């Protein structure tokens, strides 16, 4: 006999905020087209007027790229905002359940940091939507920067409060943190949230021409970025020790690659701060130093990506949670490293290799390397659409399965 099968998303988990995060990240990958292919003299990022000018005078390939980018930003920006609203509503209901109390008393309490992480991403997406679709926005940007920093500070304070409750609970009372269940990089989620706050706070450093705004941006982004790096280092060391003893928790396997997006976000913090130090405080760095710094970050990212893929393959993660009967909201964590490598690839090629004069912009080597980033972007788009259908699609009819 057939019974209606509820959607996996009907069993709510805060990790579903990663669905909003993934959609927002894909919007950013499309903005990379505009960032590096559309001329934008007079400001560090392309704005509506630059894009319209390029559409009117650019070549057919550039016009096609702009149209694709604008469509991608609009679609995935919408999905990001819709998913965030859905998650906030579901979290409000979840807080009144026994499952929430159980979550707050376990290692998994840090899953709640997915909420400020997604909130920070949505503010970044909102800024991109404004740059691309709102005429004249750049004229008011010096007013918007302080407001954006206040918003990011509020999210950062929320993240620190959640981290403080978790650390205060486990460090003041012995024996309540299950070390044997710490065999993944799930505890790096707070560092990811703080790094996303840091990159938002660093934006005015790269874009503002007001010294006070730039200086404030530099200080605040350094504060949150430094804490994020410290937290990531400590959490990774303790988790790796547990994984060596107990193996990696199968459902949390994708967290092995969380280092990849953290490094991309902190790398962009560094680039934004460097630009602000150069333009406002006359601190100069050689382009080759940028190339070498990005190359080091990319090397570490590739190492963790390969490690994660190796473990996932050995554990049969795809058969269990992507194509089999099992479902895990943590599968959305697979999107983050792919998106992060896509964005880092664009920065490495354009700010690193082209900036240092190693390759020519729009030459054969340029497009060969850029094609890798574009291919990875397409793969992540397909993965997001597949996961959305699997977790949020209409309920099917089939034999009822016992709950895991």
HURA-V759092 format. One record per run of one state. SS is the DSSP state (H for helix, E for strand, L for the rest). FROM is the first residue (numbers start at 1). LEN is the number of residues. Records with the same first field share a line. If there is no record, write none. Layout:
# HURA-V759092
SS->FROM-LEN ; FROM-LEN
This chain:
# HURA-V759092
L->1-2 ; 5-3 ; 11-3 ; 38-10 ; 58-2 ; 95-3 ; 105-2 ; 134-3 ; 173-6 ; 182-4 ; 208-3 ; 247-3 ; 282-5 ; 316-1 ; 322-7 ; 355-9 ; 393-4 ; 399-6
E->3-2 ; 397-2
H->8-3 ; 14-24 ; 48-10 ; 60-35 ; 98-7 ; 107-27 ; 137-36 ; 179-3 ; 186-22 ; 211-36 ; 250-32 ; 287-29 ; 317-5 ; 329-26 ; 364-29
